[in-house]
Amino acid sequence: MSTDTSVSLPSYEEDQGSKLTQKAKEAPFIPVGTAGFAAIVAYGLYKLKSRGNTKMSIHLIHMRVAAQGFVVGAMTVGIGYSIYREF
């Protein structure tokens, strides 16, 4: 009695890179928002040394608001773009 439980997989296999590029083509402003978020966080960390008399918590709040604002702006532009593209 043989128990062959092998499952045949599709002839193609998608790697993570091709999935990422496919998603980026579907929604192009998501990578833009992510890159902008990372850039603002990097800038905030760079300016952390020269913040002057500003408290650490205030500096972090300003950087968080800037990063969130950029992401929300990118999402809004992306939604507007997709609406424009459909109609």
N, C-alpha and C positions, 0 to 999 in steps of 0.2 A: 504494500500500500504506500504509494508515494504521495507526499503532501507538498506539492509545488505551489508556494504562495507568492511567487515573484510577480510583481506588478510592472507592466511595461510603462515606461515614462515617455512623454512626447519626444519627438526627434530633436527638438531644440531645447536648450536650457538658457534661461535668462540670468545673467549675472547682475549684481547690484548696480553696476555702472550703467547698463542699458536700461534698467528700471528707472534709475535717476534721470537719465536723459529723456526718457519717454514722459515722465512726470513733468520735467522742466518744459517740455514742448507743449504739454497740455495747459499748464499754468505758469507762464514765464515770470510772473512777478513774485512767486514764492522764493526762488533762489535769490532774487534781488533783495527782498526783505530780509532774508537770512544773512546775506553778505553785508547789508547795511547795519544790521544788528551787531554782527561780529566786529565791524569797523568801529562803531560807536563804543562798544565795550573795550576794544583795544585802545582807542583814543583816551577813554576815561582812565584806564590803567596807566597809560603813559603820563597823563596829566596829574595823576595821583600825588606824585612827588612835589609838584609845584602848585599846589592848591592854595598856598598862602595861609591866611588865618581862617579859612573856611573849615568848619567841622567836617569830620569824615562822613557822618551820617547825611549831612546836607549835600555833600559832593556825590555820594552814592545815589541819593534820591534824584538829583539832577540827571545823572547818567542813566538811571532806570527810566525816567520819564522821556528822555531823548530817544533811547532805544525803542521803547514801546511806541512812541509817536511815529518813528520811522517805519516800524513794522505795520502799524495800523494804516499809515499813509500808503504803503506799498500794497496792502490788501485792498484798500479802497480803489486805488488806481487799477489794480488787477480785476476787480469786480466790474468796474466801469468799462474796461477794455473787453472783457468777455461779453458784457451786455451789448456793446457796440458791435462786436464781431458777429453776434447772433442776429441782430436786427439790421 
